[in-house]
Amino acid sequence: MLPLGFCLPTFGVRYVELRSAALAAESLGCDSLWVWDHYVSWNDPREAVLEGWTTLAGLAEATRSIRLGPLVANNTNRHPARLAKVAATLHELAAGRLELGLGAGGLAAEQIPFGIDQGDRASRTGRLEEALQIIPALWTGEPVDFAGQHYQLSGAIASPRLDTPPRIIVGGRSPALTRLAARYAGGLNLQWRFRDNFSQLLTILEATLADVGRSRADFDLSIYAYWHDLAEAPDATLETWANLGFNRAIVMMPLPLPIKALQRLLR
């Protein structure tokens, strides 16, 4: 069966609810645990929103074996050197269980009010491409020099050194981000609700992996869907996704978790 991970909401919830859900997910044998990385809710800017990385630190301490990470970290909201440091620290706290979901970021509601330079789509894609090079380089613990259009580093060192660094998974739905994932990352996450262009993106993925001499067998292809998709869409099944070539599914879950339905699904 296709491995199944859970994404938990950080809008309008308390940490104790997320902790309980994380422990239940681990006991059910789920593959991985993810949270959003947003500063504000797109539903209501006054809605309570838990900060994603701080939440992950708590969940890393509460759990023992399940892999965890942000889906996805918003590259536009942070300098990649800061993100590399935060991720390295969480990887240490989680005893090597972090996976770094990373996206270009483009939600105006959490950037413009905070004075964050959102840029246009091309600049966000360019920033992400540079971040995908900077972050793994910093994880080596060696001095990093980087002269990019968006970021410049001179002898930058970020510790702790990661002998086994987290896998980086790019989240996106465009040809450009698919190519970046194939060139620089360890995986690509696609959303089920944007499935109309799956064929195009998977063709681009295979071609780019071949161009850079990488094996598809070593590349993680995951799909992101909502729990109600599994309940309401006849073609939204683990079997369907496996047949499309996905290695695992990550499902956005409601709280409290529908434990009995999950037990049936995971049999």
N, C-alpha and C positions, 0 to 999 in steps of 0.2 A: 504494500500500500504506500501511496505517496506520503512522505513525512509531512506532518502538520504542525505549524507554529501558530501562536496567538499574538495578535496585536491588541493592546489594551488602551482604552481611551484615557486621555489626561484632562479632558474638559468636564467640569461639573461633577467631579468625583473626589473622594478623600483617599489619602494614601492607604489607609487601613483596608479599603475595598480592593485596591490594586494588589496589595500584599497577599490578601486572602486568595485572589484569583491566580496570582503567580504560584502560590503553593499548590493550589488545585491543579493547575496546568502541569506542574512538575510531577505530581502524583499520578496524573493521567498518562504520563509518558510522552508528552508533547515534545516536539523537536526543538522549539525555540520560543522566545518571549520577546516582544517588541513593544515600544511605546512611541508616540508621536514626539516631534521636536518643534513645538510652536510656542510663541510668547503669548498669543491671544487666541480666543475662540473666533472662528469665522461666523458662528451663529449669533453671538452677542459679545462685544468686547468687554462687558462687565462680568461675564461668566467666569467663575474660578477656573484657572488653568494651572496645573502642576508643571513645573519645569522638568523637561525630559531627562536630562543627564543626572540631576539630583535624584529624581525618582529611580533611575536605573541603579544608582549607587545603593539605594535602600533595598531594591529587589535583588541585587547581587549578594548583599549580605544575608538576605532572608532565604535564598535558595542555595542549592548545593551542586546541581548537575546540569540544569537546563541552560542552553546558550541564550544570550540576550543582547539587545542592542537597540539603537534608534532606527525607526523606519519612517522617514529618513532624516538624518541630520541635515540642517539647512546651511549649506556652505556660505551663502550670502550673509548670514547673520554673524559669522565669526571669521577671524583670520585663521587660515589653515594651520599655522603654528600653534595657536591656542587650541584648536580642535585636536591636533595631534597629541598635545600634552594631556588634555582632558581624557581622550580615548585611552592613552597609555596608562593613565592612573586607574581608570575603571577596569581595564584589562587586568591590572594587578589586583584590584579589589575582588574581581570575579574569578580569580585563579585561572586566567586564560580562557574565559568563556565569552568574551566580547566578540560580536560581529558588528562592523561599522557600516550601516546603511548611510549613503551619502547622496544628496541631490543638489541641483543647482539653486533651488530656492527662488520663489517668485511671488510670495503672498504679500501684496502691498499693505494689508492691514496690520502686519506685524513688522514692517520695515519703515514705511514713511512716517508714522507717528513717533518712532523712536530715533529718527534721524539717520537711519541706515541707508546707505546709497544702494538702491535697488538695481539701478542700471537697466539696460534692455536685455532681451533674451540672449543676444549674441555675446554681450559682456558677461552675463551670468554663466553661460556655457564656457567661455574662456577662463573665467575664474575657477570653475570646477575642474577644467583640464589641468590647470596649474596646481590646484590643490591635490589632485590625484597623483601628482609627481612629488610634491613637497612632503605630504604626510608620511608615506612609506620611507622616504629618505631620512626624515627626522627620527623615525622609530629605530633606525640602526644605531643611534647614539653617537654617530660621527658628525663632525662639523659639516654643515650644508651651506653651499653657496647656490643661489638661484636668482637669475635675472630674467624675470618674466614681465609681461606687459602689465599685470595686475599686482603681483607680489614680488618683493625683492628680499632675499636673505643673504647675510654675509657672515659666514662662520657660525651659523646658528646650531646650537646643540640642545636637544630635548631628551631628558632622561625621565624615567628609567628606560634603558635599552630593552627592546623586545626581541628576544631570540626567536620566539614564535609569534609573529604579529597577527592581529585580527585580520580576517578576510574583509575586504572592502566590497560592498555591494552597491552598485549605482541604481538609484530609482529614477525612472523616467519613462517617457512614451514617445520620444522623438528619434529619428534616425541619427541625429548628432550625438545624443546621449548614449544610444546603443553602441555607436562606434567608440566612444570614450570608454565605456564599460569593457568592451572587447580588448582595447589597447592597454588599459591601465589597471583595471579592477579584477576582482576574483569572481564577480557575479553581476547579474542584472535582475532587477525586480520589475515586473510589468503588472499593470492593473487590469483586472478582468473587465471593468466597465469600459475600458478603451480597447477592447479586443478586435475591433474592426480592422486595425492595422497590424495585427499580430503577424500575419504572413509576411508582410514587408519587413518588419523589424527582425524577425527570425532569420530571414534571408540575409539581411545586412549583418546580423550577428555572426552567422556562419562564415560569410565572406571575409569579414574583418578579422576574425580569429585565424582564418587560414592565411591571410595576408601577413599577419605578425608572427606566424609560426606557433600558434597556441592550439592546444587540443580542446575540443568541445567537452571531452570526458572530464577535464579538470576544471571546468567552468560551471558555476552554480547559476541555474536559471530558475527563479522562483516567481510565483504568481501571488498577487494580493487581491483578496476579495472580501466582501462583507458577509457576515453570518446569514443575513437574510437572502443573499444570493444562493446559498446552498439550500435554503428552504423553499425559495420561490422560482428559481430559474432551472428548468429541466436539464440544461446543458452545463450547469455549474456543478460539476462533480469531481472528486479526486481522480476518478478513472479518466474522465475527459481531459483533465489537465496533464495527467501522466502521458496520455496518448499524443498530446501536443508537443511533448518534449520537456515539460517542466520537471525539475528535480524535487521540488517541494512546494507546498502551499502555505501561505500566511494569511490567516483569516482575522479580520477585525471583529472582535467579540463584544457583545453586550454584557453589562454587569447587572445583576450577578450572572455568573456563567451558567448556561443551560447544561448542567452536569449530566443528566440522564441522556439527553440527546447526544452529547459528546461521547459518552460511554458507548452508545450504539454505533456512532460513526467510527470510533477508534478500535472496534473489535477486530 
